Amino acid sequence: MTDGRNRPAPRPPEGTPPPAELARQAREVLADAVRIARWAAVDRGPGTGPFGASAQARAAEALELTPEQVRAGWDRARLAGLVELHGGTVRPGWRLQAWDRDDSAVQRGWVALFDAWSLVHPAPEDVEASTVAEVVEAVPQVLSLLQLSAGPVLVPALLDLLRQRVAELHEERCEVPYGPQPAPAERTAPEPPDETLLPPLLDWALEGLAAVGALTLGEGQATLTPLGNWAVWVKLEQICVAAQSPAGNIEQSAQHMLRGCAGLTPGPARAEYRAWLAARTVGSAVTELLTVARGEDALLRGLAFEALRVVGAPAEAGVRAAAGESSLRPYALLWLAEYEGADPDDAADVLTREESTWLWVDTAAAVADHGESDLLVRHLDSAVQGNVPALLDEVRAVGHPRTVQVLVALAAAHPDPALAKAVRRAAFQVHTGGS
C-alpha cells in the first residue's frame, strides 16, 4: 500500500516525447503569441499602456503579420500567461520571462491554452449557449477516446461518442431540480439538443483543438498530436491522483468540494481545486463555482473565489459579470485586481468603503457560522473604520442581510461588557428598523 506522499511518480504513455521535445513543440505552437507578447510588453517599453487597436496595427507592421494574426496571437498570449495587465498597462508574465530557459514553464503555458481552446475558437453564433456548453463538457470524453486509440479515429466514431455523452449530460440535468419547483402537471422537461447541430459542433470542437496544436485533422479523421496526447494523459493522471487523495473531492459537486476543503490549509486546498477542475470543462466549473458563491453560505462564497483564482484567465469573463451583483462585487473586484497584477496585500484598495464594509460583514458571517468566537472578536481589527462606533454606523447602513446575526454573535463573543452592549443595541436597531 502507498499513500499520496510515497506514490511513485507516474510515467507518461510509451512513445511520449521527452519534456524537451514537448516544450519545443509548444514553443512552435505559441511562436506568434510569444513574438506579440514581447513586442507588446517589452519592445514597446516596460509598463506601456493598453494593447489597443493602434498598438495592434503598429505590431502588425513591425512583426510583418496581418491584423487578424496579431489579434489571435494577443488572445493566446493572455490565455497562456505570457502577458499580465496591471491597471491597464501591459507587462511580461513570468512565463514569457522564463520562455527560453524553462521547459516546464513552456509546457504549463501551452496547457493553459489547451484548457481554453473554446475561447480561442469562438462557437457558431446561431447555436444556443446551452447546447454549446454541453458539447464543450463532452469533449474530454472525445479526447479520451483519441488518446486510448493511439492513432487516427474516424469522425463518425467521435460523433457517436459525442451524441451519447451529450444525451447523458442532458439527462443528468433533467434529473436535478433547480429553484422552486412547479406542480408535477406544470413541469416540462427541457428540450433535448437538436442532433442536427452536433456534426457541425463536433467540427467546431475539432478545429478548435487543432488550432491550439492538440490534434491534427485528416480526411474524415482526427489524431492527437504528441502534445495533445501528453496533455490528455496529464489530465487523466490528475483525476486518478485526486481519486486516491485523502480529501477525495473529485466526484463531488462544487458545493461539497468547497465544504470538504474548508478545513485545509491553502496549499492542499489549491491542490484539491486543481484536481476538481481537471475533471471538468473550464466553463462548467466556473459556472458551478459562481452558483455556489451566490448562495447563503459566506464561507463557501469566499472559497469559491479562491478556487476561481486557480482557474485564472478563463474565469475572467464570468468574474467580471459577477462584479455587477452586490453580494459578489467585493470578491470579484479583489479577484480582478489580483488577476491584473495587484499585490494581494494592496488589492483591497480597489474597494469603496461601503464595499469593504459589506465584505467585513460577509466574512464575519462566515466566521460566525463556522469559526471560533475568539476569531470573530479578532475580526474587529480588520475593519476599515478603525473604531467600533464608526463600524456599527456603517454596518447598519450597508444593508447586508446577515447584519443582525453577525452583531448578535459578536456581542455574545466579546469580553468587554460595554462594547457588547453597544453591539447588541446596534443589532436591535437593525432588527427593528431604527436608527
VENDA-V909561 format. One record per pair of residues at least 4 apart in sequence whose C-alpha atoms are under 7 Angstrom apart, sorted by the first residue. I is the first residue (numbers start at 1). J is the second residue. Records with the same first field share a line. If there is no record, write none. Layout:
I: J ; J
This chain:
2: 6 ; 7
3: 7
4: 245
12: 16 ; 233
16: 226 ; 230
17: 21 ; 22
18: 22
19: 23
20: 24 ; 103
21: 25
22: 26 ; 227
23: 27 ; 103 ; 106 ; 107
24: 28
25: 29
26: 30 ; 106 ; 107 ; 110
27: 31 ; 106
29: 212 ; 213
30: 34
31: 35
32: 36 ; 73
33: 37 ; 73 ; 74 ; 76 ; 77
34: 38 ; 77
35: 39
36: 40 ; 70 ; 73 ; 74
37: 41 ; 74 ; 77 ; 82 ; 83
38: 42 ; 43
39: 43 ; 44 ; 59
40: 44 ; 51 ; 90
41: 45 ; 46 ; 48 ; 83 ; 90 ; 91 ; 92
42: 46 ; 92
44: 48
46: 91
47: 89 ; 90 ; 91
48: 89 ; 90
49: 88 ; 89 ; 90
50: 88 ; 89 ; 90
51: 55 ; 56
52: 56
53: 57
54: 58
55: 59
56: 60 ; 67 ; 70
57: 61 ; 67
58: 62
59: 63
60: 64 ; 65 ; 66 ; 67 ; 70
61: 65
65: 69 ; 70
66: 70
67: 71
68: 72
69: 73
70: 74
71: 75
72: 76
73: 77
74: 78
75: 79
76: 80 ; 113
77: 81 ; 82 ; 83
78: 82 ; 83
79: 112 ; 113 ; 313
80: 109 ; 110 ; 112 ; 113
81: 93 ; 95 ; 109
82: 92 ; 93 ; 94 ; 95 ; 96
83: 90 ; 91 ; 92 ; 93
84: 90 ; 91 ; 92 ; 93 ; 340 ; 341
85: 89 ; 90 ; 91 ; 340 ; 341
86: 90 ; 340 ; 341 ; 342
87: 340
92: 96 ; 97
93: 97
94: 98
95: 99 ; 105 ; 106 ; 109
98: 102 ; 105
99: 105 ; 106
102: 106
103: 107
104: 108
105: 109
106: 110
107: 111
108: 112
109: 113
110: 114
111: 115 ; 231
112: 116
113: 117 ; 212
114: 212
116: 120 ; 314
117: 121 ; 208 ; 209 ; 212
118: 122 ; 208
121: 208
123: 204
127: 131 ; 132
128: 132
129: 133
130: 134
131: 135 ; 193
132: 136
133: 137
134: 138 ; 166 ; 169
135: 139 ; 166
136: 281
137: 281
138: 142 ; 162 ; 165 ; 166
139: 143
140: 144
141: 145
142: 146 ; 158 ; 161 ; 162
143: 147 ; 232
144: 148 ; 232
145: 149
146: 150 ; 153 ; 223 ; 224
147: 224 ; 229 ; 232
151: 223
152: 221 ; 222 ; 223
153: 221 ; 222 ; 223
154: 158 ; 220 ; 221 ; 222
155: 159 ; 220 ; 221 ; 222
156: 160
157: 161
158: 162
159: 163 ; 199 ; 202
160: 164
161: 165
162: 166
163: 167
164: 168
165: 169
166: 170
167: 171
168: 172
169: 173
170: 174 ; 192
171: 175
172: 176
174: 189 ; 190
182: 186 ; 187
183: 187
197: 201
198: 202
199: 203
200: 204
201: 205
202: 206
203: 207
204: 208
205: 209
206: 210
207: 211
208: 212
209: 213 ; 214 ; 215
210: 214 ; 215 ; 216
214: 224 ; 225 ; 227 ; 228
215: 222 ; 223 ; 224 ; 225 ; 228
216: 222 ; 223 ; 224 ; 225
217: 221 ; 222 ; 223
218: 222
224: 228 ; 229
225: 229
226: 230
227: 231
228: 232
229: 233
230: 234
231: 235
232: 236
233: 237
234: 238
235: 239 ; 278
236: 240
237: 241
238: 242 ; 275 ; 278
239: 243 ; 250 ; 275 ; 278 ; 279
240: 244
241: 245
242: 248 ; 250 ; 275
243: 248 ; 250
244: 248
247: 260
249: 257 ; 276
250: 275 ; 276
252: 256 ; 257
253: 257
254: 258 ; 288 ; 289
255: 259 ; 292
256: 260
257: 261
258: 262 ; 300 ; 303 ; 304
259: 300
261: 269
264: 268 ; 269
265: 269
266: 270
267: 271
268: 272
269: 273
270: 274 ; 310
271: 275
272: 276
273: 277 ; 307
274: 278 ; 310
275: 279
277: 285
280: 284 ; 285
281: 285
282: 286 ; 314
283: 287
284: 288
285: 289
286: 290 ; 308 ; 315
287: 291
288: 292
289: 293 ; 304
290: 294 ; 304
291: 295
292: 300 ; 301 ; 304
293: 300 ; 301 ; 304
294: 301
297: 301 ; 366
298: 302 ; 362 ; 363 ; 365 ; 366
299: 303 ; 366
300: 304
301: 305
302: 306
303: 307
304: 308
305: 309 ; 331
306: 310
307: 311
308: 312 ; 315
309: 335
311: 315
315: 319
316: 320
317: 321
318: 322
319: 323 ; 332
320: 332
322: 328 ; 329 ; 332
323: 328 ; 329 ; 332 ; 333
324: 329
325: 329
328: 332
329: 333
330: 334 ; 351 ; 355 ; 359
331: 335
332: 336
333: 337 ; 350
334: 338 ; 347 ; 348
335: 339
336: 340
337: 341 ; 342 ; 347
338: 342 ; 343 ; 344 ; 347
342: 346 ; 347
343: 347
351: 355 ; 356
352: 356
353: 357
354: 358 ; 398
355: 359
356: 360
357: 361 ; 395
358: 362 ; 398 ; 400
359: 363
360: 364 ; 383
361: 365 ; 403
362: 366
363: 367
364: 368 ; 376 ; 379 ; 406
365: 369 ; 402 ; 406
366: 370
367: 371 ; 376
368: 376 ; 406 ; 409
371: 375
372: 376
373: 377 ; 413
374: 378 ; 413
375: 379
376: 410
377: 410 ; 413 ; 414
385: 390 ; 391
387: 391
388: 392
389: 393
390: 394
391: 395
392: 396 ; 426
393: 397
394: 398
396: 430
402: 406
403: 407
404: 408 ; 427 ; 430 ; 431
405: 409
406: 410
407: 411 ; 423 ; 424 ; 427
408: 412 ; 424 ; 427
409: 413
410: 414
411: 420 ; 421 ; 423 ; 424
412: 420
414: 420
416: 420
417: 421
418: 422
419: 423
420: 424
421: 425
422: 426
423: 427
424: 428
425: 429
426: 430
427: 431
428: 432
429: 433 ; 434 ; 435
430: 434
